[in-house]
Amino acid sequence: ATGKTLTAESVAELAERPLYRVTCGDVGTNPETVEKYLNSVMFIGDTWNCVVLLDEADVFMEERTKLDLERNALVSVFLRVLE
């Protein structure tokens, strides 16, 4: 609990923009599904001109390892979509 959600809520309020909150549990585990879902989230974020909060995204942001190829694929998709 470092206040990331509160920070996003505060930024949205200060910017007078809606907050679009997405939990990473909604994203899925298949790289293709994750990419489609995140692209749709970003499209909605652009359309609404809102602050997008990817709640619990730190799961995707953990350091990649040589042993977990499926998770590495998810991290790669996540980072590519965010660029």
C-alpha positions as CSV (number, residue, x, y, z in Angstrom):
1,A,0.0,0.0,0.0
2,T,2.0,2.9,-1.3
3,G,-0.8,5.1,-2.4
4,K,-0.8,4.4,-6.2
5,T,-4.6,4.2,-6.5
6,L,-5.0,7.4,-4.4
7,T,-2.5,9.1,-6.5
8,A,-4.3,8.2,-9.7
9,E,-7.6,9.3,-8.2
10,S,-6.0,12.6,-7.2
11,V,-4.5,13.2,-10.6
12,A,-7.9,12.6,-12.2
13,E,-9.6,14.9,-9.8
14,L,-7.0,17.6,-10.2
15,A,-7.1,17.3,-14.1
16,E,-10.9,17.3,-13.9
17,R,-11.0,14.1,-16.0
18,P,-12.9,10.9,-15.4
19,L,-11.0,8.0,-13.9
20,Y,-11.3,4.7,-15.8
21,R,-10.2,2.0,-13.4
22,V,-9.3,-1.4,-14.7
23,T,-8.1,-4.3,-12.6
24,C,-5.5,-6.5,-14.0
25,G,-7.6,-9.5,-13.0
26,D,-9.9,-8.5,-15.9
27,V,-7.1,-8.6,-18.4
28,G,-6.6,-12.4,-18.7
29,T,-3.6,-14.6,-19.1
30,N,-3.4,-15.3,-22.9
31,P,-1.0,-12.8,-24.6
32,E,-3.4,-12.3,-27.6
33,T,-6.4,-11.7,-25.3
34,V,-4.3,-9.3,-23.1
35,E,-3.2,-7.3,-26.1
36,K,-6.8,-6.9,-27.4
37,Y,-8.1,-6.0,-24.0
38,L,-5.4,-3.4,-23.3
39,N,-5.8,-1.9,-26.7
40,S,-9.5,-1.5,-26.1
41,V,-8.8,0.0,-22.7
42,M,-6.4,2.5,-24.2
43,F,-8.9,3.3,-27.0
44,I,-11.6,4.1,-24.4
45,G,-9.1,6.1,-22.4
46,D,-8.4,8.2,-25.5
47,T,-12.0,8.5,-26.4
48,W,-13.1,9.6,-23.0
49,N,-10.0,11.7,-22.5
50,C,-9.6,10.2,-19.1
51,V,-7.0,9.0,-16.6
52,V,-6.6,5.2,-17.0
53,L,-5.7,3.3,-13.8
54,L,-4.5,-0.2,-14.4
55,D,-5.0,-1.4,-10.9
56,E,-2.6,-4.1,-9.7
57,A,-0.4,-3.7,-12.8
58,D,2.7,-4.3,-10.8
59,V,1.9,-8.0,-11.4
60,F,2.9,-7.4,-15.0
61,M,5.8,-5.2,-14.1
62,E,7.9,-7.8,-12.2
63,E,11.3,-8.6,-13.5
64,R,11.3,-11.1,-16.4
65,T,13.0,-14.4,-15.9
66,K,14.4,-17.0,-18.3
67,L,12.2,-19.7,-16.8
68,D,8.7,-18.3,-17.1
69,L,8.2,-17.7,-20.9
70,E,4.4,-17.3,-20.7
71,R,4.7,-14.5,-18.1
72,N,7.5,-12.9,-20.1
73,A,5.2,-12.9,-23.2
74,L,2.5,-11.1,-21.1
75,V,5.0,-8.5,-19.8
76,S,6.2,-7.9,-23.4
77,V,2.6,-7.4,-24.6
78,F,1.8,-5.1,-21.6
79,L,4.9,-2.9,-22.2
80,R,4.3,-2.8,-26.0
81,V,0.7,-1.6,-25.6
82,L,1.7,1.0,-23.1
83,E,4.2,2.5,-25.4
